[in-house]
Amino acid sequence: MDFRYQDPYPIQKDDTVYKKLTSDYVKVEKLGEREILTIDPKGLELLAEEAMADVSFMLRSSHLESLRRIIDDPEATDNDRFVAYNLLQNAAVAAEGALPSCQDTGTAIVMGKKGENVYTGVEDGEYLSKGIFNTYQKRNLRYSQVVPLTMFDEKNSGSNLPAQIDIYAKKGDYYEFLFLTKGGGSANKTFLYQKTKSLLNEKSLEEFVKERISDLGTAACPPYHLALVIGGTSAEANLAAVKKASAKYYDHLPTEGNEAGQAFRDLEWEAKVQKICQESAIGAQFGGKYLTHDVRVIRLPRHAASCPVGMGVSCSADRNIKGKITKEGIFLEQLEQDPKRFLPDTPPHLEEAVEINLNKPMPEILAELSKYPIKTRLKLNGTLIVARDIAHAKIKEIIDSGKPMPEYFKNHPIYYAGPAKTPEGMASGSFGPTTAGRMDVYVDEFQSHGGSMIMLAKGNRSKDVTNACHKYGGFYLGSIGGPAAILAKDNIVSVDVVDFPELGMEAVRKIEVKDFPAFIISDDKGNDFFANLAH
């Protein structure tokens, strides 16, 4: 057999619309017969800084068009339209540049492909990191990175560094980039399944997909851009392809394979998986057709004894942006600056929400909620206590030491969230809900002590939570995952730290809310919205 080299991922074109940031920081120099693109490292810093700023406040026009299609689709449920409309409103608020689209402003990820005729003379990751650092210092973003001091002791880095930076070598005299910010919700919904050849037939693959779609749930803020990658020369190659495919980086791959093993998109299976997602009826968070906007299915070569299958999503905060440096200058993908143009003239029609006064004694609030069935839409007014992962662990330490649970955990509903920085002159930074499932392990014990009787967060939860609410008379209320900016602007009146201030964004806070939107998901009678949906 003759030797044949195949580009593993032969992207056939790039139709990205770029804006030019500057002509500075680049020059072409001769080295013998070669022309070398010399980049001043300050250009790397500028590009990373601008990319992280744009992607935190703006989205691609194509993503916003997908949201508008949900509103216009006669087959969409009222809940689908309600979520899509809120997400478009949120995009319009975020584009103003003060409140980021999501409170979880993510892990900063940079993928670069550096041409052989590109010279910087530095450790590129250092200057890209400095640009990321600048944006997180200057803008109203959240520091989410926790660094280990020992195996069990951690602290917030205070800068959102370290970033994940992967740089590859390629031919040519230009430098191309994909920048992402990946929040914990969508990162936690990345799955690797080690399968075998037995999966690779029509019936088995379809059954597998139907089974695994339920693993996604709604915790990562659908509607999703879903990526399914089958094969891979290694598990890590598979998952790297999942991330890039979910960011639409591989949209222009070929649509058929070849004997040299090129990656390709399988359009037939993309349509099949999209149909499976629609028929799941999970919908855009609260039931319906739109669990996914779209699906990308990528087929890769594999070792004969291994068939890795990866699944992952880009969530409603679809934060991906391309950049490039050429001899003409430094360029960044143009994101949508006017999301308002995608909003309909009138909001989708919905039945009036039930108003709940959270400033009543806890037994009275529970009695009021008990009057309504699951799926009831609510408007919450009054006091919430904000606590998430580390705060819950601290409260458990208090209980385990024999001390009583703090009264604030008993007297008020608990909102699982952690805010971004507060813009000057505003009551709150972006402040949407975090994934409820991470706190499931605490619910039974906390409710047995009279705390966490009403919980507010996003996503589906375990049967243990449903059982605890039934046993102790509690409720889990679902909030829309995604519209963190509009919640901060329209629904959060004040924010005060009440405990563990040293935890930064993980500190316990008291917030006052008005007309805060929510749905009854799990009630005191053992009902669970998502369990009912699955059946």
C-alpha positions in Angstrom: 0.0 0.0 0.0 1.3 3.5 -0.8 1.7 6.0 2.0 -1.1 8.6 2.1 -1.4 11.4 4.6 -4.9 12.6 5.5 -5.7 15.8 7.4 -7.8 14.3 10.2 -10.3 17.2 10.2 -10.4 18.7 6.7 -12.4 21.8 7.3 -13.4 22.9 3.7 -14.1 26.6 4.2 -14.5 29.3 6.7 -17.5 31.6 6.1 -17.0 33.5 9.4 -17.6 37.2 9.3 -14.7 39.0 11.0 -14.1 42.5 12.2 -10.6 44.0 12.2 -9.3 45.1 15.6 -6.0 46.6 14.4 -3.2 46.5 11.9 -0.7 47.1 14.7 1.4 44.4 16.3 2.1 42.5 13.0 4.8 42.7 10.4 6.3 40.6 7.7 10.0 39.8 7.7 12.3 37.9 5.4 14.2 34.9 6.6 16.1 33.6 3.5 13.5 32.8 1.0 10.7 32.6 3.6 8.3 35.4 4.6 7.8 35.3 8.4 4.7 36.8 10.1 6.1 38.4 13.2 3.6 39.1 15.9 4.3 41.4 18.8 3.0 39.4 21.9 0.9 42.4 22.8 -1.2 41.5 19.8 -2.0 38.1 21.5 -3.0 39.9 24.7 -5.2 42.3 22.8 -7.0 39.5 20.8 -7.6 37.4 23.9 -8.9 40.4 25.9 -11.3 41.5 23.2 -12.5 37.9 22.5 -13.3 37.2 26.1 -15.1 40.6 26.4 -17.2 40.1 23.3 -18.1 36.5 24.0 -19.3 37.3 27.5 -21.8 39.9 26.4 -22.8 38.9 22.8 -23.9 35.8 20.9 -23.8 34.7 17.3 -26.6 35.9 15.1 -27.3 32.3 14.0 -28.0 31.3 17.6 -30.4 34.2 18.1 -32.2 33.3 14.9 -32.7 29.8 16.3 -34.4 31.2 19.4 -36.7 33.3 17.2 -37.6 30.2 15.2 -38.9 28.6 18.4 -41.2 31.6 19.1 -42.6 31.4 15.5 -43.0 27.6 15.4 -46.7 26.6 15.8 -45.6 23.2 17.2 -43.6 24.8 20.0 -45.2 24.6 23.5 -46.0 27.7 25.5 -43.2 26.8 27.8 -40.8 26.5 24.8 -41.8 30.0 23.7 -41.6 31.5 27.2 -38.0 30.2 27.6 -36.9 31.4 24.1 -38.5 34.8 24.6 -36.7 35.2 28.0 -33.4 34.2 26.4 -33.8 36.8 23.7 -34.6 39.5 26.2 -31.6 38.4 28.2 -29.4 38.7 25.1 -30.6 42.2 24.5 -29.8 43.2 28.1 -26.3 41.6 28.0 -25.4 43.3 24.7 -25.5 46.6 26.5 -22.2 45.5 28.0 -22.8 45.8 31.7 -24.3 42.5 32.6 -22.9 39.3 31.1 -25.3 36.9 29.5 -24.7 34.2 32.2 -23.6 34.6 35.8 -21.2 31.7 35.3 -18.8 33.5 33.1 -17.0 30.2 32.6 -13.6 28.6 32.3 -11.6 30.5 29.6 -10.6 28.1 26.8 -8.3 29.0 23.9 -7.6 26.7 20.9 -4.9 28.1 18.6 -3.5 26.8 15.3 -0.1 28.5 14.7 1.4 28.5 11.2 5.0 27.4 10.8 5.8 30.8 9.4 4.5 32.7 12.4 6.9 34.0 15.0 6.1 35.5 18.4 9.3 34.8 20.4 7.4 34.2 23.6 5.4 31.6 25.5 2.1 32.4 23.8 0.0 31.0 26.6 1.3 33.7 28.9 0.2 36.6 26.8 -3.2 35.0 26.0 -3.6 34.4 29.7 -2.8 38.1 30.4 -5.5 39.2 27.9 -8.0 36.9 29.6 -6.9 38.3 33.0 -7.4 41.8 31.8 -11.0 41.2 30.8 -12.0 39.4 34.0 -10.4 42.2 36.1 -12.1 45.0 34.1 -15.5 43.7 33.3 -18.4 42.5 35.5 -17.5 38.8 35.2 -17.2 36.1 37.9 -14.1 34.3 39.2 -15.1 30.7 39.1 -11.7 28.9 39.1 -10.7 27.1 42.3 -7.1 26.1 42.8 -6.0 23.2 45.0 -3.5 24.0 47.8 -3.6 20.4 49.0 -5.6 17.4 48.0 -8.6 18.7 49.9 -7.9 22.4 50.5 -8.9 24.8 47.8 -9.3 28.6 47.2 -10.7 30.8 44.5 -7.9 32.0 42.3 -9.3 35.5 42.3 -8.6 36.1 38.6 -10.5 33.3 36.8 -7.1 31.9 35.8 -5.8 29.4 35.0 -7.2 29.2 31.5 -7.1 26.1 29.3 -4.9 26.9 26.3 -4.1 24.4 23.6 -1.9 25.4 20.7 -1.3 23.3 17.6 1.3 23.6 14.7 0.1 23.9 11.1 1.3 25.0 7.7 1.0 28.6 6.7 1.7 32.2 7.7 -1.3 33.0 9.9 -2.5 32.2 13.4 -6.2 31.1 13.9 -8.1 30.8 17.2 -11.3 29.5 18.8 -12.1 31.1 22.1 -14.7 29.6 24.4 -16.0 30.3 27.9 -17.5 27.1 29.3 -19.6 27.2 32.4 -20.0 24.4 34.9 -23.5 23.4 33.8 -22.6 22.5 30.2 -19.2 21.2 31.1 -20.8 18.7 33.5 -23.1 17.5 30.7 -20.1 16.1 28.7 -20.2 12.4 28.6 -17.8 9.7 27.4 -19.1 6.2 26.8 -16.6 3.4 26.0 -18.5 1.2 23.5 -17.6 -1.5 21.0 -18.3 -2.5 17.4 -21.7 -3.9 18.6 -23.0 -0.3 18.7 -22.4 0.3 15.0 -25.7 -0.7 13.5 -28.9 1.2 13.0 -30.9 -0.4 15.8 -28.3 -0.3 18.5 -27.2 3.2 17.8 -30.8 4.5 17.8 -31.5 2.8 21.1 -28.3 4.1 22.6 -29.1 7.7 21.6 -32.7 7.5 23.0 -31.3 6.2 26.3 -28.6 8.7 26.6 -30.5 11.8 25.7 -32.2 11.5 29.1 -28.8 11.9 30.7 -28.6 15.4 29.4 -31.7 16.7 31.3 -32.2 20.4 31.5 -29.4 21.3 34.0 -27.2 22.9 31.4 -29.8 25.4 30.2 -31.4 24.2 26.9 -32.1 24.6 24.1 -28.8 23.0 23.3 -26.5 22.8 20.4 -25.8 19.0 20.7 -22.7 17.2 19.5 -22.4 13.5 19.2 -19.0 12.1 18.2 -18.6 8.4 17.4 -15.1 7.0 17.2 -11.7 8.6 17.9 -8.1 7.5 18.0 -8.3 8.0 21.8 -10.9 9.0 24.4 -9.4 12.5 24.7 -9.4 12.9 20.9 -13.1 12.1 21.0 -14.0 14.6 23.7 -11.9 17.3 22.1 -13.9 16.8 18.9 -17.2 17.0 21.0 -16.3 20.4 22.3 -15.3 21.8 19.0 -18.3 20.3 17.2 -20.7 21.9 19.8 -19.1 25.3 19.0 -19.8 24.7 15.3 -16.1 24.6 14.6 -16.5 21.5 12.4 -19.6 22.6 10.5 -17.7 22.5 7.2 -16.2 19.0 7.4 -16.9 16.6 4.5 -20.2 14.7 4.7 -18.7 11.3 3.8 -15.7 9.2 4.9 -12.8 7.9 3.0 -10.2 5.1 3.3 -7.6 7.5 4.8 -9.9 8.1 7.8 -11.0 11.7 7.5 -13.6 13.0 10.0 -17.0 13.7 8.5 -20.4 14.9 9.5 -23.3 12.4 9.1 -26.2 14.5 8.1 -28.7 11.6 8.1 -27.9 10.8 11.7 -28.0 14.5 12.7 -31.6 14.6 11.5 -32.4 11.3 13.3 -30.9 12.5 16.6 -32.7 15.8 16.3 -36.0 14.0 15.9 -35.2 11.8 19.0 -34.5 15.0 21.0 -37.8 16.5 19.9 -39.8 13.4 20.7 -38.3 13.2 24.2 -40.7 16.1 25.1 -38.1 17.5 27.5 -38.2 20.7 25.6 -36.6 24.0 26.4 -36.4 23.3 30.1 -40.1 22.8 31.0 -41.5 20.4 28.4 -41.9 20.7 24.7 -40.1 20.2 21.4 -36.9 22.2 21.8 -34.4 20.3 23.9 -32.0 21.1 21.1 -31.7 23.8 18.4 -29.7 21.4 16.3 -27.4 18.4 16.3 -23.9 17.7 15.0 -22.9 14.0 14.5 -19.2 13.5 13.7 -17.8 10.1 12.7 -14.1 9.4 13.4 -11.7 6.5 12.9 -11.1 4.2 15.9 -9.0 1.3 17.2 -10.6 -2.0 16.3 -11.0 -2.9 20.0 -12.4 0.5 21.1 -15.3 2.7 20.1 -15.4 5.9 22.2 -18.7 7.8 22.0 -18.8 11.4 23.3 -21.8 13.6 23.8 -21.8 17.3 24.9 -23.6 20.6 24.5 -23.2 24.2 24.0 -25.9 25.7 26.2 -28.1 28.8 25.9 -25.0 30.8 26.7 -23.5 29.7 23.4 -20.2 31.5 24.0 -17.8 30.7 21.1 -15.9 33.2 19.0 -13.2 32.8 16.4 -10.1 35.0 15.9 -7.2 35.2 13.5 -3.9 37.1 13.0 -2.7 37.5 9.5 -0.3 39.9 7.7 -3.3 42.3 7.3 -3.8 42.6 11.0 -5.7 41.1 14.0 -9.3 40.0 13.5 -12.2 38.8 15.7 -15.5 37.2 14.7 -18.4 39.7 14.5 -21.1 38.7 17.0 -24.6 40.2 17.1 -24.7 43.7 18.4 -28.5 44.2 18.2 -30.3 41.2 19.6 -33.5 43.2 20.0 -34.2 42.8 16.3 -35.0 39.2 16.9 -37.7 39.9 19.5 -41.3 39.7 18.3 -43.5 42.8 18.6 -45.6 41.2 21.4 -44.5 38.6 23.9 -45.9 35.0 23.6 -49.2 34.6 25.3 -49.1 32.8 28.7 -51.6 32.3 31.4 -51.1 34.6 34.4 -48.6 33.4 37.0 -49.5 32.9 40.6 -47.9 35.4 42.9 -46.1 34.1 46.0 -45.2 36.3 49.0 -41.9 35.0 50.3 -41.9 37.3 53.4 -44.6 35.2 55.1 -43.6 32.6 57.7 -42.3 29.4 56.1 -45.4 27.3 57.1 -47.7 29.8 55.4 -45.6 29.8 52.2 -45.6 26.0 52.1 -49.3 25.9 52.6 -49.8 28.4 49.7 -47.6 26.4 47.3 -49.5 23.2 48.3 -52.6 24.5 46.6 -51.1 24.3 43.2 -50.1 21.4 40.9 -46.6 20.9 39.4 -45.9 23.0 36.3 -47.7 26.0 37.9 -45.9 29.2 36.8 -45.1 31.5 39.7 -44.0 35.1 40.4 -41.9 35.2 43.6 -41.7 38.4 45.7 -39.7 38.8 48.9 -36.6 37.3 50.5 -34.4 34.5 49.2 -31.2 33.1 50.7 -28.5 32.4 48.2 -26.3 29.4 48.8 -24.5 26.9 46.6 -21.9 24.1 46.8 -19.3 25.3 49.3 -21.9 27.0 51.5 -23.9 23.8 51.7 -20.8 21.9 52.7 -20.2 24.5 55.4 -23.8 24.2 56.7 -23.3 20.5 56.9 -20.1 20.9 58.9 -22.1 23.0 61.4 -24.8 20.3 61.8 -22.2 17.6 62.0 -20.4 19.4 64.8 -23.7 19.3 66.9 -24.6 23.0 66.4 -28.0 24.1 65.1 -28.6 24.9 61.5 -28.5 28.7 60.9 -32.0 30.2 61.2 -31.8 31.9 57.7 -31.7 28.4 56.2 -35.0 27.6 57.9 -36.9 30.9 57.5 -36.4 31.5 53.8 -36.3 29.7 50.5 -32.8 28.7 49.3 -31.7 29.9 45.8 -28.8 28.0 44.4 -26.7 30.6 42.6 -23.5 32.6 42.6 -23.4 36.1 41.1 -21.0 37.9 38.8 -19.6 41.2 39.8 -22.1 44.0 40.3 -21.9 46.9 37.8 -21.6 50.4 39.3 -25.0 51.8 40.2 -26.9 48.5 39.9 -28.3 46.3 42.7 -26.8 43.1 41.4 -24.5 41.5 38.8 -25.8 38.8 36.5 -27.4 36.3 38.9 -29.1 33.3 37.3 -29.6 29.9 38.9 -27.0 27.1 39.1 -27.5 23.4 38.6 -29.8 22.0 41.3 -28.5 18.4 41.1 -25.1 19.2 42.8 -27.0 19.9 46.1 -29.2 16.8 46.0 -27.1 15.0 48.6 -27.9 17.6 51.2 -31.7 17.9 50.8 -33.0 15.0 53.0 -30.7 15.9 56.0 -31.3 19.6 55.7 -35.1 19.2 55.5 -35.0 16.9 58.5 -33.6 20.0 60.4 -36.3 22.3 59.0 -34.1 23.9 56.3 -34.1 23.9 52.5 -37.9 23.5 52.6 -38.2 25.6 49.4 -35.4 25.4 46.9 -35.0 27.4 43.7 -32.6 26.4 40.9 -32.4 25.0 37.4 -32.6 21.5 36.0 -34.0 18.1 36.9 -33.2 16.4 40.3 -32.8 12.9 41.7 -35.6 10.8 43.1 -34.1 11.4 46.6 -35.1 15.0 46.4 -38.7 14.1 45.4 -38.8 11.7 48.3 -37.5 14.2 50.8 -40.0 16.8 49.7 -42.8 14.3 50.1 -41.6 13.2 53.5 -41.0 16.7 55.0 -43.5 18.8 53.0 -40.9 20.7 50.9 -40.9 22.1 47.3 -38.4 22.4 44.5 -39.0 25.4 42.2 -37.4 25.6 38.8 -36.1 28.8 37.4 -35.2 29.4 33.8 -31.5 28.6 33.2 -29.8 31.2 31.1 -31.4 34.7 31.5 -29.0 35.9 34.3 -28.7 39.4 33.0 -32.4 40.1 32.8 -32.9 38.6 36.3 -30.3 41.0 37.6 -31.8 44.0 35.8 -35.5 43.4 36.4 -36.1 41.0 39.3 -33.3 41.4 41.9 -33.8 44.5 44.1 -31.0 44.1 46.6 -28.1 41.8 47.6 -26.4 41.5 51.0 -23.8 39.0 52.2 -25.0 37.3 55.4 -22.4 34.5 56.0 -19.0 33.2 54.9 -17.9 36.4 53.1 -14.4 34.8 52.6 -16.0 32.5 50.0 -16.4 35.2 47.4 -19.1 34.3 44.9 -19.9 31.2 47.0 -20.8 33.3 50.1 -24.3 33.1 51.6 -26.3 36.1 50.5 -29.8 37.5 51.2 -31.5 38.9 48.2 -34.8 40.7 47.7 -36.7 39.8 44.5 -39.8 41.0 42.7 -41.8 39.1 40.1 -39.0 36.5 40.0 -40.2 33.8 37.5 -40.3 30.1 38.6 -42.3 26.8 38.1 -43.3 24.2 40.6 -41.2 21.2 39.8 -41.3 18.9 42.8 -44.1 19.2 45.4 -45.1 18.0 48.9 -47.2 15.2 47.5 -44.4 13.3 45.8 -44.9 14.7 42.3 -42.0 15.6 40.0 -42.4 17.4 36.7 -39.4 15.8 35.0 -40.3 12.3 36.2 -43.8 12.6 34.8 -42.2 13.9 31.5 -40.0 10.8 31.3 -43.0 8.6 31.3 
